[in-house]
Each structure stands twice: as structure tokens, then as C-alpha cells.
Amino acid sequence: MNPSIQLAQRQSVVSLRAKRSVNDLVAPLDRLARNSESLLAKPVGRFQNDAQDYELPRYLFVGPKGGDEPIRIGIFAGIHGDEPEGSYALVEFLSLLERNPELATGYCLFVYPVCNPTGFEDNTRVSRRGRDLNREFWNNSREPEVALLQEEITRHAFHGMISLHTDDTSHGLYGFVRGATLAKHLLRPALAAAESILPRNRNNVIDGFTARDSIIFDGYHGVLSAPPKSRPRPFEIIFEILQNAPQYQKRQALIVALQTILSEYRKFIAYAPNL
């Protein structure tokens, strides 16, 4: 078949199944940022797909001063386009912080609500180029979204990274983490807080990995993360919610988890020398 006909057919299929707009998603944040003293809208780079221009939305929230140097945390969602719950949760989370900036005291939050814009628009796990972007990191990827995010992660040297996901095979909340200390002091309280809204997955095996108390200490190769050789390495948490739950509850569970992680990490930094 003629390649131009194939492309036209593929674009037609994409058009038929497209249900979401990145611009519509972030419009409330853009409006807030225009008059905010704490929230800044600073999109990341540009790339083309099917002759269309795209950029990765990025928002900075600078909380009230709480120490000598702000704690830099990167928060990511929508790396899989068919998991929009994290994207919507981040819009609500930033709106909450705008109303209550003290929740982010001591932090500079770098928030990336849609890491896979074409997948988000098409409601597909993969990008429009057919790639699972969450298996491409630090693997000489040619995907522009991955390159832009890798540059961001390297440049800002985050103290911590949080990724939000939805699992369509799990009956409850769980998470991935690096390091037992962080599991105890960050992810475990976040899971406990979110459990007031949605149940936890307490299976011994989750997503093919051994789990303890809803926490997995292993993971997939190529996921969104800090550079393999980065030192000191940031804490890295992947928070997973179940797909089969009301949308409002999913968003609230993610927001509560984020609030808890920020609160607990602030305590962790203060008391770490005594641990």
C-alpha cells in the first residue's frame, strides 16, 4: 500500500479514537499561573509528530521558604497515555497548592502532568510512534519526549522523583521504591494515607514482582528515572492506583499520597542525621 495512504488511514483511526486535549487539561493551570506568585507555566521544548507541533507541559510551584535551599522534586504523570488519572490529579494538586501554599513549604516542585502528549490525546498506552516511552529511558532512545525528559532530569538534579500510574490488573494501591529506608519513611505512609480512600493490594506478588506490604523493591528496565550513575541518587517512587474505581476517588488518593510524601520527606530531611 502507498505509504501516504497508510499514514492517512492511521491518522483517521487516531482522529476517531481521540478523546482528550492536553490544552484543555492544563488550561486551568495556565489561568492560575498568569496571576500567581507561586505557580509558573514553563513548557519543555518542542517536537513534531505527524507534522503537528507538540510540547511537554511543565509547571513550577515554588513553596514558601523553608530552609537554605529549596528541595527539588520532579512529579510525573501520563507517560502512558491511557492512564490519565495522574494527569488530572496533578491539575487538582497544583490548584490545591495555589490555595494552600504552605503545603509546599521548602519545596520547588517541577510538575510534568502529561509526559506522553500524543498517547494522552489518543487514549493509548504508547505514543503515536508506537513506543512505550516508559521502557525507553537511559537506553539511547530516539523518542523526542524521552530526550526532553532526560534533559530535564539531568539539568535539575532532583532530590526526589515521583511517578503516578494506573494499573488495570490490580485490585488495590501499591508502589515501587528504591531503598528500604525510603519505603519506610515515604511510600509506606503514603499508601496508608491513600488507603483511607481506596484499598491496597497486599498480594505477595504484584505485577509479576515480589511485594511486601504493597511495596515492590524491583522494577522494569527503562522506566522514567534518574540517570543510572547519578550520585547522590534521588529517592524514586512510582505510585500505582487501581483502574477500576471512581474517578474522583482515584484523583483524591493520588493527591493524598503526594501530600503525604512531601510532608514525610520534609521530616526525613530534618531527622535523617539521627537515623
N, C-alpha and C positions, 0 to 999 in steps of 0.2 A: 504493500500500500504506500502511496505517496506520503513522505514524512509530514508535509504540510497538512494533509488531510488527517493524519493521525493526531497531530497537535491540536487541530480544530476540534476533533472528536473528544479528545481528553479535556480540553478547556470547556467544552459543552457539558460534559459529565460533572466537572468540578463546579461549574456555574449552577447546575441543578441541585447539587447537594450542599452548596454553601449556605450556611445559616447564620453566620456571625460576622460582625465587623469589628476589627481591632479599634478603629477610630471611635465607634460607638461605645466600646468598653471603657476606653480611657478618657472620654470626653468629660466626665465629672471631675476627674483628677486635673485635667488641663484647666478647667474653670477654677478649681480651688487654687491651683498654683499661681494664677495670674495676680492674686491679691494676698498670697500667703507669705508670712515671714519665715516659715519653716520648710515648706514644700516647694521643690524646684522640678520642673519638667525639662529633662535633658535627654532626648532620644539618642540612641547609639548608632552611628554610622548609617550607611545605606547599601542596599543590594538590589539586584534585579531578578525577577522570576517571571518567565513568560512575558517579557517586555513590560512588566509592571514594576514600579519602584516601591521598595519596602524599607522600613527601618525598625529597629528594635526599640520599643518604648522603655524608657528608664526614668525613674523618679528618685530624687534625693530628698530624704527627710532628715533635717538637722535638729536634733533634740536640744533642750536646754543644757547648758554647760554642766558637766558633772565630774570633771577631772582635768588632768593636764592635756590629754589627747583623746579626741572622740574615738569610741570603739566603732570600727568599720565592719558592718555586717552586710553581706550580699544575700538578698532573698529572691528566689527564682520560682517562676511558675510557667505553665504552658509549654514546656519543652515537648510534651506530647499534646498535639492539637485537640485530641478527643478527651482531654482531661481539663475542662475549663473551670472546674470548681476553684482551683487555686488562683486562677486569674481573677475571678470575681471576688474571691476572699481578699486578695491584696488591694483591690479598689476600696473595699469596705474598711480594711485595716488602715490604710492611709487616711481615709476620711475620719476614722476614729482618732488617729493620732493628731490630726489637724484640730479636732475639738478638745483633745486631751494631750497636749504635747509633753506633759510631764511623764507620760508612759515611756517616752524615748529619751529620758534624761541620760546624758553621757554618750549618746549614740549618734552616728551618722549612718543612716540606712540607705543602701543602694538597692532599689527595688525594680525588678525586671518582671512585669506581670505577664508578658507574652514572649517567650523565647523562641517560639515557632509560629510566626505570624501566618504563613500560608496554611499550615496544618490547623491552626485555630479557625481560620476562615472556612476551611473545607470540612471541619469536624473529623479529621483523620489523625491517627497516631503519628504518622510520618509527615515529612514536609512534602511540598508539591513536587519535589525532585525524587520522591520515593525513598527518602532516607530516614531512618530512626536516629534523630540527632543525639539522643541520649546514649548512643553507643559509639560516638564519633570523637569524643574529647581526648586531646593529647595523643592522637593517633594519625597525625599528618592528614587530617581531614581537609577536603576541598570545599566543604559546605560553608557558605558565607556566614550563616548565622553562628556556626560554631567558631569560626575565626574571630568574629566580632566579640563573642562572649569570652573567648580565651584571652583576647587582648585586654578586656575589662578586668578579668580576674587577676591577670598578671600585674596590670598597672596599679590597681588599688590595694593589692596585698591584704585582703580581708582578714580580720581576726576570726571571723566565722562565716559559714555559708549554710543556708537553709533552702532546701528544695521541696516544693509542695507537689504531691502526686495523688492520683486516684487509682485504686485497684478494683477492677471489675470482677475479680475472682475471690476477694477477701470478704469475710463477714464482719470484719472489725478493724479498728485502728491498729497500726503498728509503725515501726520506723527502722531505718538503717542509721548506724552511727559508727564513727571511728573512735576507739578508745573507751575503756571501761569507766574511767573517771567521768568523762563527759556523759556517758549513758546514765550514770547515777545522778549527776548534778543538773543535767539539762533535759535529755529526752524523757527520762522516766517521769519527772514532774509534769512535763508537757502532756504525755499520754494520760496521766492521772487526771489532769485538769480537763482534757478533751473528753474523757470518759464520762463526765457528767452530762454530756450531750449525746455521744454515740458509743456503742460498745467497743471493746478491744478484742483483737484477735489473739488469743492465748495459746494457739496451737504450738506444738514443738517444732513444726516445720511450716514455714510461710514462704510462699513464692519460690519454693524449691530450696530454701536455705534453713539451716538450723536457727531456731529463735529461742530466746529466753526472756520471759516476762514481756512479750510483744516487741522485743528488740533483736535486730539482726546485726551481727558484727562483721559480716561478709558483704559482698556486693558484686554487681556486674562490672565488667571491664568497659571503659569508655564513657562512663556516666559523667554528667556535669560535676566538676570537682576542681580542687586546686591543682596546680601543676604537680606531677609526681615527686619532683625533687625540691619542692618549696620548703624552706625552713626559716622560721618556725612554721609549722603547718597549722592552718586554721582548724577550728572544730568544724565538722561537716555532718549535717543531719539531713536525712531525707524522711519527710513525714508523709505517711500514706493514710488516706481515708478510704472507706468503702464507697463504692459507686451507688449501691442500692440503698439510698437513704434520701430523705427530703433535702432539697437544695439548700434551704435555709439552715438546716442543722449541719450540713457539710461545711458551709461557709463559717458558721459560728464555731464549729470545732477547730477549724484551722486558725481562726483569729485568736481563740483562747490559747491554743498551743503556741502561737507566735508570741503573745503577751507573756506567757509563762517562761519561754526560752529567754527572752530579753531580761525579764526580772531575775531569773536564776543565774544567768551569766554575769549580770552585774554583781550579784552576791559572790559568785565564784571568783571573779577578778579580785574582789575585796578580801576574800578569805583564803585564796589559793596559797599564799606563803605559809599558812598554818596547816595545810593538808598533808 
